[in-house]
């Protein structure tokens, strides 16, 4: 629709608005006693035969999506949250007053309330024969054309509300997302976990390798960080304090790049389970993922990112160091930084100069994981890339960590938590060295947490998953799966 045509429509609707007010009609009333929903009526009268008229009165409300006037009879499509239904205004069956009001003041996009009786037309369309029309919200701007809609991706994300009106599948996407997080929470509650809340603003970030957002706390006149994990170090303090099965579900923030898999502001869940290790964690998480998939998409089999995934089959175990060596020939424990840099160049993987061995090997792993179909557990990470995980009792060079892999991506991370305060302090010092060398994603030295550990934390398994898992279950980008992702302001 061109701008001139849109301006003309807006002016005409503004004129109608003024006339409504002049006649003493409130175009934005504060309530409507809605009794029915479109889907409810469609299901209730599914077997109603053609040309069958009932005396059943209904009272429904929603947005007008189409209007068709053929003289003595007018048709409109009404859409509410549940679906659509046809509205009919017919000469001699609907009062002249209501017909005149509808034809004079109602436009596509308006939200109206309708009272009437149910019947099915000759063509088999379930309809409401309107006896009363009430304007509930006058739409001043025209909706995008149905068949053209919002084509530009940024425009769709910026005006998500319009995309939802035109395309009900967008609304259904977020109904599925609600079911996803409901399943996560419900599963853990059934397993005896308690939901907790930990600070969003921190003096020291912890629980992940990520660049944080910084803000100023005026009341204390200090700079603080928005959390980069779901309160990992706080939840561990709770384990020290005597809790045994806890989880948190909320928002976390990472000041990183945007991609099909990464966002800066997103929802995460982390649980902590006392007296359990990563083996226990893998069993619980596999059960949880199957439950989540069933509740969200109704199936354990699905296609995502070009991979056919079956969560019901046996989950493989993949050794981190062995898999990288298998795919690239690089052995983390034997090859030097120069060897890894040379391999990255050969594979045409871009990297910054002076990166640590930990960061270089992580880039190599990200190349390798793209070929893994899964579902699989990635296990036995080198201690250098896992500063918060407990060492393996069988091999002190690696840790008891597991990452969920399918469709070439990491979709959950857990480990036997490090509860040795001396070991933890040494690893924090190594992270501090990396930060001083310019690694902004290296973890900060949290002295208060180390002190807490010195009072004793029980053996614990921790695990976290983000909304990336949901995006993979329904095969959408994570950005598409956020209702209102942050965008640059329009100029």
N, C-alpha and C positions, 0 to 999 in steps of 0.2 A: 504494500500500500504506500503510495507516494505521500509526501509531507502535506501537499495542498489538500488532498482528499482527507487525510487524517485531521487536519485543522478544521475542515468544514464539518466533519462529524462531531468533533469536540464542541464547536460553537453551537451546533444544533442541540446537543445534549445539555449544554449549559442553559440554553433557552428553555428546554423542558423542565430543568431543575427549578428555574425561577418561577415558571408557571405553576408547578406543583406547590411551591411554597406560598404563592399568591392565593391558591385555592385552599390553603390551610392543611395541605397534605404533607406529612413529615416523610421525606424521602429516605431518612435514616433512623427508623424507630429502634428502640433499645431492646426489643424482645419479640419473639414469635414462638408460639406454643406448638412446635413441630411434634407430630405424633408418629410419623412413619419415615422410612428410608427407601430409596429406590430399589436396592437389592432385595430388601425384605419383601417388597411388593412383587417384584419379579419372581421370587421364589414361591411366595404364597399363592400366586395366581398362575403358576406355570401351566397348569392343565386347563385353564379357562379357555373355552372354545371360541372360534371366530364369531364375531357379531354378537357375542354374549354380553349382556349388560347386567351389572349387579346393582344392588342398592347399598353396597358397602361404601361408607364414607371414609375418606382419608384426608390427612392434613400433612402436607409435605413442603419442603423448602429447599432451594438450591439456586444454582446459576443458570441463566438462560443461555444455551449454546447455539441454538438455531431458531429461526422464526420463518414460518411459511404461511402467507395469507392468500387464500383463494376465494375471497369474497365472503360467502356465507359461513365459511368455516376457516378457522386459523389453527395452525399446529405450532407447537414449540417443543424443543427438547430441553428437559430440565436435568441438570447434573448436580449430584451431591457427593459426599465423600465416598459413598458406597457404589455408585453407578449412575445410570441414566434411566429416564422414563419419559414418555411422550405426554404432553399436555394438549388438550383439545378444547377450543372455545367454539361453540356451534350456535348458529342463529336459532332462536326459539327454545333452545335447551340451556343456554347460558344467558343471563340477563343482559339486556342492551347496555346497561350501565357498565358492567364488567368488560364487555367486548369493546366498548368505546375507550374505556380507560386503558385496556391492554394495547389497542392499536395506536393510541395517541402517545402514550408515555413509556411503554416498555421496549427496550432495545436488547440486542444480543450483548451479553456480559452483565446485565442487571441480575441482582439476587432478589428472588421473589418468593412469597409464600403462596401456596395454592390449596384450596379446599375443593373437594369434589367427590365424584363416584368413579369406581373402577369399571372399565369395560375393555373388550378387545375388538379392534377394528376389522373390517373386511379383509385387510391384508395381514391380519394376525398380530398387529402391534398392540401390546398391552398399553393402555392409556388411562389418563384421568380426565373425565369430563368436568371441566372447571365450573364451579358455581361462584367462587370468590377468588380474586387476585389481590395480593397485597405487596406493594413495593417495599423491600427491606433494605436495599442499598443500590442507589443509582450509580451506574458505571459511566464515568465521564470520558474515558479513553476507550477506543475500540480494541478488541482482542486481536492478536495476530491471526491471519487467515489460516484456516484449519490445514490446508494442504501444503502451505508454504512454511508457516510457523516461524520458529526461531532457528535459523540454520547455523549462525555463527556460534561456536562453542562458548566463547567468553560471554556473549550476550545471553546464552541460555543459563549459564551459571550465575550471572549477575542478576537476571530476572527469573530466578528459579520458580517463583510463584506463577508466572505466566506459562512456563514450560509445564508445570503441574496441571494447570487448567486445560491446556491443549492436549497434553499427553498423560493420561492417567497412569501409564506404566511408570512414570517418574515417581508418582505418589506411592505406587506399589513397591518400588525399590526401597523406600524408607520404612514401609510397613515391614518388609523383610529384615531391614536393619534393626528395627525394634525387636523383632522375634529373635534375631541373632544375639543381641545383648541380653535379652530376657533368658535365653537358653544358657548363656554363660553364667549369669547370676544364679539361675535356678539350679543348675547342676551343682555348683559349689555349695549352695545352701543345703541341698539334699545330702551332700557329703559331710556336713557338719562344720563348714567354714563360716566364720563370722565376718561381715563386711565392716571395714574401718575407713576412716578418713585421715589423711596425713597432709602436712603443709604443701601448698603450691609454690609459695615464695620461700627461698632458701638462702642461707649465707654461703653455703657450699653445695654445688651440684654433685649428685652421686647416682650410681646405679646404671650408668651407660657411658659409651664413648660418643659424645655429641657436643656440638657447639651450642651454648645456651643463649637465651634472650636475657638481656640485662635491663633492669628498671630501677628507679630511685624510690626509696621508701622515705617519704617526707617526715613522718612522725619520729623516726629514729635517725634521720639524716644519714642513711647508708644506702649503698647500692646492693641490690639483691638479685637473685637469679630465679627465673621461672623453671620449675622442675623439669628435668629431662627423662625421668623415670616415674613409675607409679609408686613413688615413696619407698623405693627399695631399702635404703638405709634406715628409714623411719620404721618400716615394717619389721626390720630385723631388730630394732630397738624394742619393739613390742614383743618379739619372741624372747628377748632377754628378760622383759618384764613379766613373762609368764603365760602369754598367749601361745596357743599351739596350732591353730588352724585359722588363718585370716586371709582376706583378700581385699583389694581396693580396685574400683572401676571408676575411671574419671579421665580428665583431660591432662595431657602433657605437651611440652613445647620444645621444639628443636630448631635452632636457627640455621637451617640447612637448605639445600636446593629443592626445587619442585620437580617431581618426575611422576611416572605412572605408578610408582610404589612408595613415594615419599611425600609427606606433608609436614608442615611446621607446627600445626595445632591439630591434635587428633586424640581419639579415645583409646585408652589402653587398660588392660586388666593384668594385675599381678597377684599371685597367691604365694603364701609361705606356710610350710607344713613341717611342724617339729617332729623329730625322731624319724624322719624319712630321708632317703637319699635319692639320687638321680634315677636309679632303677625304679623305685616306687613312683617317682614323678612321671617317667615314661609310660608306665602302665595306666596311671590316672589320666594323663593327657590324651592318650590314644582313645580311651573310653569317652572323654569329654568331647574330643573333636568329632567323633562319630555321632554323639548326641546332638551337638550343635548343628551339624550338617543336616541331620534328619529333621530337626525343628525349623531350620531356616529354609532349606530347599526341598525337603522331603525325600532326599536320596543320598546314598553314599557314593554314587557314580555321577560324574559331571565332567564337562569339558571346559578348560580354562587356559588361556594363553596358548592355544594350539595343542595342549596336552590332554589326553584322556586320563582322568584320575579316578581311582577306585579306593576309597578309604577303607573298604571292607576287606581288602586283601592283606597279606602279611606285610607289616612295615619293616623294611630293611634297616640295617645299621651300617652306617658308612663312617670309616675312620678318616678324620680330617687330614692328617699328614699323609696317609697312604693314598687318599683320593687325589690330592694335589700332585703327588709324585706320579701316580698312574696316568693322569691327564697331561702333565707338563714336564715330568722328569725332574722337577725340583723337590729336594728334600729339605724341609725347614731346618732340621737339626744339623745338616751337613753343608748345605750350600750357603755362600756368602751373599751379602747385600748386592754386590756387583753381579753375581750369578742371577739373582732374582730380577734385577733391573734389565739385564740382557734378555732374559726370557720375556719380560713384559714388553720390551721393544719389539721382539720377534713376533709377539702376538698382537702388536699394534694397540696395546693398552696404554693410554695416556696416564702419566703420573708426574707429580711435582718433584723437583730436585730436593735432595737431602731428607727424604722420608726415612723413617725408622724401618727396621726389618719387619716389625709388627704390621705397620701400615702397608708395606709392599706385599707381604704374604696375604694380607686381607684382600688386596686387589686381585691377586692371582686366584684366590678362592672364589671371588665373585665371578670370575671368568669360568671357573670349573662348574659352579653350581647350576649354571644355565642349562646344562645338559642332563640334569637329574630329573627324572619324571616323578619319582616317589609314589606313595608316601614313604618317607624314610626319616630316621633319626641320624643326624650328624653328631658324632661323638668324639671324645678324646682330643680336644683342642690343646695346642701348646699353652703352657702357663702364661706366656708373654701376651697372648691375645685375650686372656680371661682373668683380669685382676681381682675378681670377686668370687671365683669358684674354688672349691676345695681340690687339692692335689689328689691324683689317683694313688691309691695304696699300692697298686701294681707297677705303676710307672710315674715317678715324681716329676717327670718332664711335661706331663699332660694333666688335664683336670677332668673332674667328673661333670661334664657339661653335655647337654643335648639340645640340638636345634631341629625344629620340624622343617623338613624340606619336601615340597612338591611343586610341580610346574616350574622348576628352575628358580625357586625363590625361598627365602627364609620366612617362615610363617609361625614362629613361636620360639622362645629361648628359655632354657632352664638349666639349673645345675644344683649339685650339692653345695650349699653355701659355705664359704670359708668362715670358720669360727675360731681360727687360731689368731689371736691379736698380734703376735710377733710377726707371723707370716704376712698378715694383712698390712701392717705398717711398712714392711719392706716393699711390698708391691705398690703401695701408695707412693713411696719415695721414688720408685722407678717411673711411675706415671708423672710425678712432679718434674723429673728430669726431661721427660718427653715434652711437657708443656713449656719448660724453659727453652727447649730447642725449637719451639715454634709450633708444636702440635696442639692446636686449639681444641681438639676433640678428646685429648687424653684426660683421664679422670683427676679430680682434685683430691688433695690430701685432707681427709676429714678426720681431724684429731679427736673430736668429740665422739665419733663413731668408734674409733679404735679404743678410746677409754671405756666406752660402754661394753665392747667385746671383752675387755679384761675382767668384767664381772661374770662372764660366762654365758654363751649362747648355746642352746642344745643343738645337736645335729639337725640340720634343716634342709629341706628341698624348696627352692623357689622357682617360679615359672611365670612368664609373661607373654601375652599375645595382644596384638593391636587390631584395629579395624581393617588392616591389610588382609587379614584372613577372610573377612566378609567380602572384600573386593574380589578375592580369588574364587570364593565359592560361587559368586554370581557373574564372574568374568567381566568386571568393569574396572576402570582405573580408580585408584583411591580418591582422586579429586572428584570424579563423577559421583562417588558414594558419600560425599559430604553435602549436606543440605545447602549450606551457604559458605563455600570456600572463600577465603580472603582473596580479593582482587584489587588491582591498582584502581584508585578513584578515576572516574571518567573525567576527561579534560573539558 
